[in-house]
């Protein structure tokens, strides 16, 4: 529901505001869609809490401090490492000869990476809580089966989605304009790495 609400706002707003205000209009559409998504998220969460008679209480919340130190903090450090690394690599690429054109080609190819990852990431998000529950209950045999089935499914989905993108690279990159057709090799490399990423993502989870 959240994602559908965001997309339902994002697409028409982008089509309407971008021709009028360019990049600024596109960013307004992007921000507005996330605002709508947040509102829907809060409304759905509140409804579920009322239905399940779940009350938020902040008294004694530091009893869960171990979760912060052993899970939240490492995940935050991971984010602090990854995001600046991407920025630095982009800056290195841009400063090279023809850097802005190269960054444009890489960014265009990366958009299709997002498309390929969409369904596997949705599946992974559903499987993650089930895996955690099985691990907590020490049902290792069921956990192993679920892990193997998910691993094979994500890999198959990644390959099935990546192969057509690689095979039809020139017309796909041509969606962004003629100048991007020459970047089809970048697209093939990005899709290959994406398939390998899917193998590692479920294991890392």
MITOR-363474 format. One record per residue: x, y, z of N, C-alpha, C, O in turn; residue in three letters. Coordinates in steps of 0.1 Angstrom, whole numbers, plus 2048, in hexadecimal, padded with zeros to 3 digits. Each point is the difference from the previous one (the first is absolute). Example, Ala and Ser with C-alpha at 12.3 -4.5 7.8 and 13.67 -1.06 7.14 Angstrom:
// residues 2
8847C784E7F780C80080980C80080A800807ALA7F280B7F280980B8007F880B80880580B801SER
This chain:
// residues 205
8087F48007F880C80080980D8007FD8097F9UNK80D7F681080980C8018078037F280080B7FBUNK8067EA7FF8078027F37F68057F58038087F8UNK7F17F28087F78037F57FB80F8027FF8077F6UNK7FF7FD8167FC80E80380B80A7FB7FE80A7FAUNK80F7F280980B8087FC8018027F180180B7FBUNK7FE7E97FE8018007F27F58077F98018087F6UNK7F37F68107F48077FA80180F8017FA8077F8UNK80D7FE81280380F80180C8047F880080A7F9UNK80A7EE80780D8037FA7FF8027F180580A7FBUNK7F67EC7FE8008007F27F880C7FA8068077F8UNK7EE7FB80B7F980C7FA80680D8048008097F8UNK8047F881580780D80480D8027F980280C7FCUNK8057EA80180D8017F97FD8057F28078097FAUNK7EF7F07FF7FD8047F27FA80E7FF8028077F6UNK7F87FE8157FA80D80080A80B80380080B7FAUNK8087F381180980A80580D8017F980680B7FFUNK8007EA7FC80D8007F98008097F480A8087FFUNK7ED7F77F88008097F47FF80F8048058097F9UNK7F57FA8127FE80E80480C80580880580C7FDUNK8017EC80C80B80680980C7F77FF80A802808UNK7F77F57EF80C7F87FE8047F780C7F77FA806UNK8168067FD8047F880B7FA80380D7FC7F8808UNK8018157FB7FA80580C7F27FA8017FC7FB80AUNK7FC8057EB7F37FA7FF8007F18037F87FA807UNK8127FF7F38027F28038027FD80F7FB7F6805UNK80E8128018027FE80E7F48038097FE7F980AUNK7FA8117F27F48038077F67F37FF7FA7FD80AUNK8057FD7EA7F87F57FF8057F48087F87F9807UNK8158057F98067F68087FD80180F7FD7F7807UNK8058167FE7FE80380E7F17FE8047FD7FB80BUNK7FA80A7EC7F27FF8037FC7F28017F77FC808UNK80E7FB7EF7FC7F28008047F980D7F97F8805UNK81380C8008047FA80D7F880680C7FE7F9809UNK7FE8137F67F780680A7F37F88007FB7FD80BUNK7FF8007EA7F47F97FF8027F18057F87FB808UNK8137FF7F48047F380580180080F7FB7F6807UNK80B8147FF80180080F7F38028067FD7F980BUNK7FA80F7F07F28018057F97F38007F97FD80AUNK8087FC7EB7F97F37FF8067F680A7F87F9806UNK8158077FB8077F78097FB80380F7FD7F6807UNK8028167FD7FB80480D7F27FB8027FC7FB80BUNK7FB8087EB7F27FC8017FE7F18017F87FC809UNK80F7FD7EF7FF7F18018057FA80D7FA7F8806UNK81280E7FE8067FB80D7F680380C7FE7F8808UNK7FC8147F87F780480B7F47F68007FB7FC80AUNK8008017EA7F47F77FF8037F28057F87FA807UNK8148017F58047F380580280080F7FC7F6807UNK80A8147FE80280180F7F38008077FE7FA80AUNK7F880E7F17F38008067F97F38007FA7FB809UNK8077FE7EB7F97F37FE8067F680A7F97F7805UNK8158097FC8067F680980180580E8067F9809UNK7F48127FB80180680D80F8018058037FD80BUNK8058087EC80E80280280380F8047FD8097F8UNK8087F981480280E80580F8038008087F8805UNK7FB8137F680E80480180380680E7FA80A804UNK8107F080380480680C8108018008077F77FCUNK7FE81580880E8028008077FE80D80C801801UNK7EC7FC80A8067FD80D8077F37FF7FB7F67FBUNK81180A80A8087F38008067FD7F28047F47FEUNK7FD8167F98047FC7F380F7FC7FF8047FA7F7UNK80480B81380E7FD8008037F180380B7FC7FFUNK7EA7FD8048027F18028047FA7F38067F5800UNK7F78117F58047FB7F380D8067FA8028007F4UNK80680681580C8077FC80A7F77F98088047F7UNK7F77EF80C8097F67FA7FE8007F08097FD7F9UNK7EA8048037FC8007F280780C7F98057FE7F5UNK7FC80D81280680C7FA80F7FE7FE8068037F5UNK8017F781580E7FE7FF8047F57F780B8017FAUNK7ED7F48068047F47F87FA8007F28057F87F8UNK7F18108057FA7FF7F37FF80E7FA8068027F5UNK7F48078117FD80E7FA80D8077FE8028067F5UNK8077FA81480D8077FF8087FB7F48058077F8UNK7FD7EB8078087FB7F57F98037F38078037F6UNK7EC7FC8097F98047F380280E7FD8018047F4UNK7FF80581680280E7FD80F8037FB8028077F7UNK8077F280F80E8017FC8027FB7F28088057F8UNK7F07F08048007FB7F37FC80A7F68068027F5UNK7EF80580E7FB80B7F880980C7FE8028057F6UNK8057FE81680980B7FF80D7FD7F88068097FBUNK7FD7EA80480B7FC7F77FC7FF7F28088057F7UNK7EC7F68067FC7FD7F27FD80D7F88058027F5UNK7F38078117FC80C7F980C8097FC8018047F4UNK80880081580B8087FC8097F97F68068077F8UNK7FB7EC8098087F97F67FA8027F28088027F6UNK7EB7FD8087FA8027F380380F7FC8038027F4UNK7FB80781580380E7FC80E8027FB8038077F6UNK8077F381280E8027FC8037FA7F38078057F7UNK7F37EF8068027F97F37FA8087F58068017F5UNK7EF80580D7FA8087F680880D7FD8028047F4UNK80480181780980C7FE80C7FD7F88058077F8UNK8017ED80B80C7FB7F97FD7FE7F18078047F7UNK7ED7F68067FC7FE7F27FD80D7F98058027F4UNK7F58088137FD80D7F980D8087FD8008077F6UNK80A7F781280C8087FE8097FA7F580A8067FCUNK7F37EE7FF8077FA7F57FC8067F37F6807800UNK8127F87F67FC8057F27F37FA7FC7FE7F4800UNK7F98157FC7F27FB7FB7F87FB80C7F87F87FEUNK80C80D80E7FA7FA80C7F18028027F97F7804UNK8028147F87F18038027F87F77F77F67FB803UNK80F8037F07FA7F67F78007F28057F67F97FFUNK8168038078017F38067F77FE80B7F97F5802UNK8068158077F77FF80C7F17FF7FB7F87F9806UNK80580F7EF7F27FF7FB7FD7F27FB7F57FB802UNK8157FF7F77FD7F27FB7FF7F680B7F77F7800UNK81180B80A8007F680C7F38028077FA7F6805UNK8028177FD7F38028087F47FB7F87F77FA806UNK8098077ED7F57FB7F88007F18017F57FA801UNK8167FF7FE8017F28017FB7FB80E7F97F6801UNK80A8128097FC7FD80E7F18008027FB7FA809UNK7FE80E7EF7F28018017F97F27FD7F77FC807UNK80F7FD7F07FB7F27FC8047F680B7F97F6802UNK81280D8058037F780C7F580180A7FC7F6806UNK7FF8167FC7F580280A7F47F87FC7F97FA808UNK8048067EB7F47F97FB8027F18027F77F9804UNK8158027F98037F18027FF7FC80E7FC7F5803UNK8088148068017FD80F7F28018077FF7FB80BUNK7F880B7EE7F38048077F97F48067FD7FF80CUNK8007F77EB7F97F48058087F880A7FA7FC80AUNK8128017F38087F880A80180780E8007F980AUNK8018147F680180780D7F38008078007FF80CUNK7F48017ED7F37FE8067FF7F38077FC7FE80BUNK8097F77ED7FF7F380680A7FF80C7FC7FA80AUNK80F80C7F580A7FF80B7FA80780C8027FB80CUNK7F78107F37FA80780B7F67F78077FE80280CUNK7FB7F67EC7F67F78068067F48077FC7FC80BUNK80F7FF7F08077F480580880380C8017F8809UNK8048147F880980480B7FA7FD80E8067FA808UNK7ED80B7FB7FA7FE80D7FE7F18038027FB80BUNK7FA7FD7EA7FE7F280280D7F98048017F7808UNK80A80D7F180E7FA80480380480E8057F7807UNK7F98157FD80480480E7F87F880A8057FC80AUNK7EE8027F37F77F88098057F28018017FB80BUNK8027FF7EA8057F280080E7FF8078027F6807UNK8068147F780D8008077FE80180F8077FA808UNK7F080F7FC7FD80280E7FA7F48078037FD80CUNK7F57FC7EC7FA7F380680A7F47FE7FC7F5804UNK81080D7F780A7F67FD7FB7F57F88047F4801UNK7F380F7F57FB7F67F78098017F37FD8057F6UNK80F7F580C80B8027F67FD7F97F38048047F5UNK7F57F080C7FD7F97F47F78077F78028027F4UNK7F38048117F78087F980780D7FB7FD8047F5UNK80B80281380780C7FC8097FD7F48018087F7UNK8067EC8098097FC7F57F87FF7F38058047F6UNK7F07F580B7F77FE7F47FB80E7FB8018027F3UNK7FB8068157FB80D7FC80B8097FA7FE8067F6UNK80E7F981080B8077FA8047FB7F38028087F6UNK7FF7EB8088037FA7F37F68047F58048047F5UNK7EF7FA80F7F68037F680080F7FC7FE8037F4UNK80480681680080E7FD80C8047F88008087F6UNK80C7F280D80C8027F97FF7FC7F18038087F7UNK7F77ED8067FE7FB7F27F68097F98028037F4UNK7F38008137F68097FA80580E7FC7FE8047F5UNK80980281480680D7FE80A8007F48008097F8UNK8087ED80880A7FF7F67FA7FE7F28038067F6UNK7F27F18097F97FD7F47F980D7FB8018037F4UNK7F98048157F980C7FC80A80B7FB7FD8077F7UNK80E7FA81080A8097FC8057FE7F28028097F8UNK8017EA8058057FC7F37F68027F58028057F5UNK7F17F780E7F58017F67FE80F7FD7FC8037F5UNK8058068157FE80E7FE80C8067F97FF8097F7UNK80D7F380C80D8067FB8037FC7F28048097F8UNK7F97EB8048047FB7F27F98087F58078057F7UNK7EC7FD80A7F98097F580680E8008028057F5UNK80180081680680E80180D8007F98048097F9UNK8057ED80980D7FF7FA7FE7FE7F18078067F8UNK7F07F18047FF7FC7F27FB80C7F78048027F5UNK7F38068117FA80B7F980580D8057F980A802UNK8147F680180780C8067FE80D7F87FC80A806UNK8077F67ED80080C7F87F28078007FF80C803UNK7F67ED7FA7F38078007FC80480E7F980A802UNK80B7EE8087FC80380E80780D8047FA809806UNK8147F87F880780C8037FB80C7F880280C804UNK7F97F17EF7FC80A7F87F38088057FD80B7FBUNK7FD7EF80F7F580780780480D8057F880A800UNK8147F780580680D8058058097F680380C803UNK7FE7F07F08058087F580A7F97F88067F6805UNK7FD80F7EF80A7F97F780E7FF8068077F67FEUNK7FD81480980D8008068037F580980B7FC803UNK7EA7FF8038027F580A8017F27FA8047F7808UNK7F98087EC8017F27F980E7FB8018027F4802UNK8088157FE80E7FB8008047FB80E80A7F9801UNK7ED8098098037FB80D7FA7F28037FE7FD80CUNK7FF7FC7EA7F97F380280A7F68077FB7F7807UNK81280B7F78097F780880080280F8017F7808UNK7FD8167FB7FF80380F7F37F98058007FB80BUNK7F58067ED7F47F98048027F18037FB7FB80AUNK80C7FF7EC8027F18028087FD80C7FD7F7807UNK80D8127FC8097FE80C7F780280D8017F880AUNK7F78127F67F880480C7F67F48027FE7FC80CUNK7FC7FE7EA7F77F58028077F48057FA7F8808UNK8128057F38077F580580380180F7FE7F7808UNK8078157FC80280280E7F47FF8088007FC80CUNK7F48097EE7F47FF8087FC7F28037FB7FD80BUNK8077FA7EB7FD7F28038087FA80B7FC7F8808UNK81180C7F88097FB80B7FC80780D8017F980BUNK7FB8137F57FB80780C7F57F98067FF7FF80CUNK7F77FC7EC7F57F98058047F38087FA7FD80AUNK8107FC7F18057F580880680480D7FE7F880AUNK8098137F780680480C7F680680A80180080CUNK7F48067EE7F78088097F87F78097FE80380CUNK7FE7F17EF7F87F78098097FA80A7FC7FE80CUNK8117FF7F18097FB80A80480A80A8007FD80CUNK8028107F080280B8097F580280A80280380BUNK7F27FB7F07F48028087FF7F680B7F7800808UNK
